Amino acid sequence: MTQTTPDAVAQFEHRRTALESLQHFLHRFPTMVPILVLIVSVIGFGLIANNFLSPFNLSLILQQVAVVGTLAAAQSLVILTAGIDLSVGAVMVLSTVVMGKLAVDMGVPAPLAIIAGFLCGVATGWVNGTLVTRLRLPPFITTLGTWNIFIALVYNLSGRNTIRSQDIDANAPLLKLFGNNFQLGGFVITWGVLLMLAVFAVLYVALNMTAWGKRVYAVGDDAEAAALAGIRVNRILLSVYMVAGLICGLAAWSAIGRVGSVSPTSFAESNLESITAVVIGGISLFGGRGSIMGPLIGAIIVGVFNSGLRLMGVDVLWQLFATGWLIILAVAVDQWIRKISS
C-alpha cells in the first residue's frame, strides 16, 4: 500500500503567476491603481508639456478640482452602499441659490444663510434617502427624478438670474471665503482646496475608524447579510444620503468662492464629473469596496489630464476623449480585480 508523502501533496498546490499576484495585491489595496496612474501621468506630462510642473500650474489643477473633488466625496458615500446619486450637482447649485438669495437679496446674516444652505443639502439628502429606503426605489431612478425636481427649484428660486460678484462683495463677502488664497512656497492654495482635503480626511476617519463606517461598507457589500447581522440597513442608507447632502452644501459654499457669483446654470456637468472621479479613484460601482481617498486622487487625475493636454495644445474634444477612456479602463480594471474569489 503506497503512502501519500508531503511532496506528493505539495505538487497539487496552485502557484500564483505574477499577474495573479498583482491581481490579489490590487484587490487588497485598490487605491494603488489610481496612485500609479497619477504618478505616471504627472511624470509623463512633466516631460512633454511645457510648464506643467510649475508651481502655478500645479496650484491651478488643485483649484480647478476643489469643487468637483468635494462633490466626489459625497458621491463616494452613496456608491459605497451600491447606490448612485445623480442629483449631487443639482443639490449643490440649489444650496448656492439658497445661500445667495438669503444673504444678498433678503439681507439675512451670511452665517445664517450658509447654515440654511447646509440644511437645504441635508433636507435633499433626506428626500433621496427616504425614497430609496421607504419606497424601495432604485437609487439611479430616484436621484434622476430628484435631479429634475431640484433643478426646477433652482430656476424657480433664482428666477434664472445670476447674483453678481460685486453684490456678494457688498452684502455677504463671507460667501466667497473659500475663493481666498494664500501662498505656500511657490504654490497658491485656496481655502476651497483645504476644504476638499478636510472633507476627505474626516470621511477617512469616519469610514475606517468608526462603527458607522464599517456598517456602510457592510451594507454596500451585501445588504441582506448586513441585515441578518443586525445592522439597520435603512438607517445606514438614510444617514449616508443625508451626510452626502451636507457635503453638497459644503461644496456649494466652496463653489461660490470658486466662481465668485451664484448662477443657476453653473457646474452643469458636475454630476458626471463627480462619478468620473469616483470610478477612476477605484471605488467599485457594485459597492462595498474601495478607499475614500481614491476619489480624491481620481479628481486630481482628471485635472492632470485636462491640464496636460491643454498645455500641449490638444483640443477640448480630445480631452473628453481621453477622460472617457480613463473611465472605461477604470471599470475594466475593477471588474478584473473583482474576479478574485478569495
C-alpha positions as CSV (number, residue, x, y, z in Angstrom):
1,M,0.0,0.0,0.0
2,T,1.5,3.3,-1.0
3,Q,1.5,6.3,1.3
4,T,1.0,9.9,0.2
5,T,4.0,11.9,1.0
6,P,4.0,15.7,1.8
7,D,5.9,16.2,-1.5
8,A,3.1,14.5,-3.4
9,V,0.5,16.7,-1.8
10,A,2.5,19.8,-2.5
11,Q,2.6,19.2,-6.2
12,F,-1.2,20.0,-6.3
13,E,-0.8,23.4,-4.7
14,H,-1.5,26.2,-7.1
15,R,1.2,28.7,-7.5
16,R,0.2,32.2,-8.4
17,T,1.5,33.8,-11.6
18,A,2.9,37.3,-11.5
19,L,-0.3,38.6,-13.0
20,E,-2.4,36.8,-10.3
21,S,-0.2,38.2,-7.6
22,L,-0.7,41.7,-9.0
23,Q,-4.5,41.0,-9.1
24,H,-4.5,39.9,-5.4
25,F,-2.4,42.9,-4.4
26,L,-4.7,45.4,-6.1
27,H,-7.7,43.6,-4.5
28,R,-6.2,44.3,-1.1
29,F,-5.1,47.8,-1.9
30,P,-7.4,49.2,-4.6
31,T,-6.2,52.7,-4.2
32,M,-2.8,51.7,-5.7
33,V,-4.3,51.8,-9.2
34,P,-5.2,55.5,-9.2
35,I,-1.9,56.3,-7.3
36,L,0.1,54.6,-10.0
37,V,-1.9,56.3,-12.8
38,L,-1.4,59.7,-11.1
39,I,2.4,59.2,-10.7
40,V,2.8,58.1,-14.3
41,S,0.6,60.9,-15.7
42,V,2.4,63.6,-13.7
43,I,5.8,62.3,-14.9
44,G,4.6,61.9,-18.5
45,F,3.1,65.3,-18.8
46,G,6.0,66.8,-16.9
47,L,8.3,65.6,-19.6
48,I,6.3,66.5,-22.7
49,A,4.2,69.6,-21.6
50,N,5.9,72.9,-21.1
51,N,5.4,74.4,-17.6
52,F,3.3,71.5,-16.4
53,L,5.3,71.1,-13.3
54,S,5.5,74.8,-12.5
55,P,4.0,75.7,-9.0
56,F,1.5,77.9,-10.7
57,N,0.1,75.1,-12.9
58,L,0.0,72.5,-10.2
59,S,-1.8,75.0,-7.9
60,L,-4.3,75.7,-10.7
61,I,-5.0,72.0,-11.1
62,L,-5.9,71.7,-7.4
63,Q,-8.0,74.9,-7.5
64,Q,-9.9,73.5,-10.6
65,V,-10.8,70.2,-9.0
66,A,-11.6,71.5,-5.5
67,V,-15.4,71.8,-6.0
68,V,-15.8,68.6,-8.1
69,G,-13.5,66.8,-5.6
70,T,-15.7,67.8,-2.7
71,L,-18.8,66.6,-4.6
72,A,-17.0,63.3,-5.4
73,A,-16.7,62.7,-1.6
74,A,-20.4,62.9,-1.4
75,Q,-20.9,60.7,-4.4
76,S,-18.4,58.1,-2.9
77,L,-20.5,57.6,0.2
78,V,-23.6,56.7,-1.9
79,I,-21.6,54.5,-4.3
80,L,-20.0,52.6,-1.4
81,T,-23.6,51.5,-0.5
82,A,-24.0,50.1,-4.0
83,G,-26.1,53.1,-5.0
84,I,-25.6,56.2,-7.1
85,D,-26.7,59.8,-6.7
86,L,-27.3,61.7,-10.0
87,S,-28.6,64.8,-8.1
88,V,-25.4,65.9,-6.2
89,G,-24.7,68.7,-8.7
90,A,-28.3,70.0,-8.5
91,V,-28.2,69.8,-4.7
92,M,-25.0,71.9,-4.7
93,V,-26.4,74.5,-7.0
94,L,-29.7,74.7,-5.1
95,S,-27.7,75.2,-1.9
96,T,-25.7,78.1,-3.6
97,V,-29.0,79.7,-4.6
98,V,-30.4,79.4,-1.1
99,M,-27.3,81.0,0.4
100,G,-27.2,83.8,-2.2
101,K,-30.9,84.7,-2.1
102,L,-31.0,84.8,1.7
103,A,-27.7,86.7,2.2
104,V,-27.7,89.1,-0.7
105,D,-31.4,89.6,-1.7
106,M,-33.1,89.2,1.6
107,G,-30.4,90.6,4.0
108,V,-30.2,87.6,6.2
109,P,-26.8,87.5,8.0
110,A,-24.3,85.5,6.0
111,P,-23.6,82.8,8.7
112,L,-27.3,82.1,9.0
113,A,-27.6,81.9,5.2
114,I,-24.7,79.5,5.0
115,I,-26.3,77.3,7.7
116,A,-29.6,77.4,5.7
117,G,-27.7,76.2,2.6
118,F,-26.3,73.3,4.7
119,L,-29.7,72.4,5.9
120,C,-31.0,72.5,2.4
121,G,-28.4,69.9,1.4
122,V,-29.3,67.7,4.4
123,A,-33.0,68.0,3.5
124,T,-32.5,66.9,-0.1
125,G,-30.4,64.0,1.2
126,W,-33.3,63.1,3.4
127,V,-35.6,63.1,0.5
128,N,-33.4,60.9,-1.6
129,G,-32.7,58.5,1.3
130,T,-36.4,58.3,2.2
131,L,-37.4,57.5,-1.4
132,V,-34.7,54.8,-1.6
133,T,-35.4,53.2,1.8
134,R,-39.1,53.6,2.3
135,L,-40.4,53.2,-1.2
136,R,-37.7,50.8,-2.2
137,L,-37.0,52.8,-5.4
138,P,-33.7,52.2,-7.2
139,P,-31.2,54.9,-6.4
140,F,-30.5,55.6,-10.1
141,I,-34.1,56.3,-10.9
142,T,-34.8,58.1,-7.6
143,T,-32.0,60.6,-8.0
144,L,-32.6,61.0,-11.7
145,G,-36.1,62.2,-10.7
146,T,-35.0,64.4,-7.8
147,W,-32.3,65.9,-10.1
148,N,-35.1,67.3,-12.2
149,I,-37.1,68.4,-9.1
150,F,-34.1,70.2,-7.6
151,I,-33.1,71.9,-10.9
152,A,-36.7,73.1,-11.2
153,L,-36.4,74.6,-7.6
154,V,-33.2,76.3,-8.6
155,Y,-34.8,78.0,-11.6
156,N,-37.8,79.0,-9.5
157,L,-35.9,80.4,-6.6
158,S,-33.3,82.2,-8.7
159,G,-35.7,83.4,-11.4
160,R,-32.9,82.3,-13.7
161,N,-30.9,85.3,-12.6
162,T,-27.3,85.4,-11.5
163,I,-26.2,87.1,-8.3
164,R,-23.2,89.2,-9.3
165,S,-19.8,89.1,-7.6
166,Q,-20.0,92.8,-6.7
167,D,-23.3,92.3,-4.9
168,I,-21.9,89.4,-2.9
169,D,-18.9,91.6,-2.0
170,A,-21.1,94.4,-0.8
171,N,-23.6,92.3,1.2
172,A,-22.1,88.9,2.1
173,P,-18.4,88.6,1.4
174,L,-18.3,85.6,3.7
175,L,-19.9,83.6,0.9
176,K,-16.7,83.9,-1.1
177,L,-14.4,82.7,1.8
178,F,-13.2,79.6,0.0
179,G,-12.1,81.6,-3.0
180,N,-9.5,83.3,-0.9
181,N,-5.9,82.1,-1.2
182,F,-2.5,82.1,0.4
183,Q,1.0,81.3,-0.8
184,L,2.9,78.2,0.3
185,G,6.3,78.4,-1.2
186,G,5.6,79.0,-4.9
187,F,2.2,77.4,-4.7
188,V,-1.1,79.4,-4.5
189,I,-3.6,77.4,-2.4
190,T,-7.2,78.4,-2.0
191,W,-9.3,77.7,1.1
192,G,-11.5,75.6,-1.2
193,V,-8.7,73.2,-1.7
194,L,-8.2,72.9,2.0
195,L,-11.9,72.3,2.5
196,M,-11.8,69.4,0.0
197,L,-8.8,67.9,1.8
198,A,-10.5,68.3,5.1
199,V,-13.7,66.6,3.9
200,F,-11.8,63.6,2.7
201,A,-9.8,63.4,5.9
202,V,-12.9,63.4,8.0
203,L,-14.6,60.8,5.9
204,Y,-11.4,58.6,6.0
205,V,-11.6,58.6,9.8
206,A,-15.4,58.0,9.8
207,L,-15.3,55.1,7.4
208,N,-12.2,53.4,8.8
209,M,-12.3,54.1,12.5
210,T,-16.0,54.1,13.4
211,A,-18.7,51.5,13.7
212,W,-20.8,53.6,11.2
213,G,-18.1,53.4,8.6
214,K,-17.8,49.6,8.9
215,R,-21.6,49.3,8.6
216,V,-21.5,51.5,5.4
217,Y,-19.1,49.0,3.8
218,A,-21.1,46.0,5.1
219,V,-24.4,47.4,3.6
220,G,-22.6,48.1,0.2
221,D,-21.1,44.6,0.1
222,D,-24.3,42.7,0.9
223,A,-27.3,44.5,2.3
224,E,-29.2,41.2,3.1
225,A,-26.2,39.8,5.0
226,A,-25.8,43.1,6.9
227,A,-29.5,43.0,7.9
228,L,-29.1,39.4,9.2
229,A,-26.1,40.6,11.2
230,G,-28.3,43.1,13.0
231,I,-27.4,46.2,11.0
232,R,-30.3,48.6,10.5
233,V,-29.7,48.9,6.7
234,N,-32.4,51.6,6.1
235,R,-31.0,53.8,8.9
236,I,-27.5,53.5,7.5
237,L,-28.6,54.3,4.0
238,L,-30.6,57.3,5.1
239,S,-27.7,58.6,7.1
240,V,-25.4,58.2,4.0
241,Y,-27.7,60.3,1.8
242,M,-28.1,63.0,4.5
243,V,-24.3,63.2,5.0
244,A,-23.8,63.3,1.3
245,G,-26.3,66.2,1.2
246,L,-24.4,68.1,3.9
247,I,-21.2,67.7,1.8
248,C,-23.0,69.1,-1.2
249,G,-23.8,72.1,1.0
250,L,-20.1,72.5,1.8
251,A,-19.3,72.2,-1.9
252,A,-21.9,74.9,-2.6
253,W,-20.0,77.3,-0.3
254,S,-16.8,76.4,-2.0
255,A,-18.4,76.8,-5.4
256,I,-19.4,80.4,-4.7
257,G,-15.9,81.2,-3.8
258,R,-14.5,79.5,-6.9
259,V,-16.7,81.3,-9.5
260,G,-17.3,84.5,-7.4
261,S,-21.1,84.5,-8.1
262,V,-24.3,82.5,-7.8
263,S,-25.5,81.2,-11.1
264,P,-28.4,78.7,-11.7
265,T,-26.5,77.3,-14.7
266,S,-23.1,76.8,-13.2
267,F,-21.5,73.4,-12.8
268,A,-23.8,71.8,-15.2
269,E,-21.6,68.8,-15.7
270,S,-20.7,68.3,-12.0
271,N,-22.9,65.2,-11.6
272,L,-21.0,63.2,-14.2
273,E,-17.6,64.7,-13.2
274,S,-18.1,63.5,-9.6
275,I,-19.0,60.0,-10.8
276,T,-15.9,60.1,-13.1
277,A,-13.6,60.9,-10.1
278,V,-15.1,58.1,-8.0
279,V,-14.8,55.5,-10.8
280,I,-11.2,56.5,-11.7
281,G,-10.4,56.6,-8.0
282,G,-11.1,52.9,-7.7
283,I,-14.3,52.7,-5.7
284,S,-16.4,49.8,-7.1
285,L,-19.7,50.7,-8.7
286,F,-21.0,47.5,-7.1
287,G,-20.5,48.9,-3.6
288,G,-18.6,47.7,-0.6
289,R,-15.0,48.1,-1.8
290,G,-12.6,51.0,-2.2
291,S,-10.9,53.7,-0.2
292,I,-12.4,57.1,0.3
293,M,-9.1,58.6,-0.7
294,G,-9.4,57.1,-4.2
295,P,-11.9,59.7,-5.5
296,L,-9.6,62.5,-4.3
297,I,-6.8,61.0,-6.4
298,G,-9.3,60.4,-9.2
299,A,-10.4,64.0,-9.3
300,I,-6.7,65.1,-9.4
301,I,-6.0,62.6,-12.3
302,V,-8.8,64.2,-14.4
303,G,-7.4,67.6,-13.6
304,V,-3.9,66.5,-14.5
305,F,-5.0,65.1,-17.8
306,N,-7.0,68.2,-18.7
307,S,-4.2,70.5,-17.8
308,G,-1.5,68.5,-19.5
309,L,-3.5,68.1,-22.7
310,R,-4.4,71.8,-22.7
311,L,-0.7,72.8,-22.3
312,M,0.1,70.5,-25.3
313,G,-2.5,72.4,-27.4
314,V,-4.9,69.4,-27.6
315,D,-8.5,70.4,-28.4
316,V,-11.1,70.0,-25.7
317,L,-12.8,67.3,-27.8
318,W,-9.8,65.1,-27.3
319,Q,-9.6,65.9,-23.6
320,L,-13.1,64.5,-23.3
321,F,-12.0,61.5,-25.4
322,A,-9.1,60.8,-23.0
323,T,-11.3,61.1,-19.9
324,G,-13.8,58.7,-21.5
325,W,-11.1,56.1,-22.0
326,L,-9.9,56.6,-18.4
327,I,-13.4,55.8,-17.1
328,I,-13.7,52.6,-19.3
329,L,-10.2,51.4,-18.3
330,A,-11.0,52.1,-14.6
331,V,-14.2,50.0,-14.7
332,A,-12.4,47.2,-16.7
333,V,-9.7,47.1,-14.0
334,D,-12.3,47.0,-11.3
335,Q,-14.1,44.1,-13.0
336,W,-10.8,42.2,-13.3
337,I,-9.9,42.7,-9.7
338,R,-13.4,41.5,-8.6
339,K,-12.9,38.1,-10.3
340,I,-10.8,37.1,-7.3
341,S,-12.9,34.5,-5.3
342,S,-10.8,34.7,-2.2
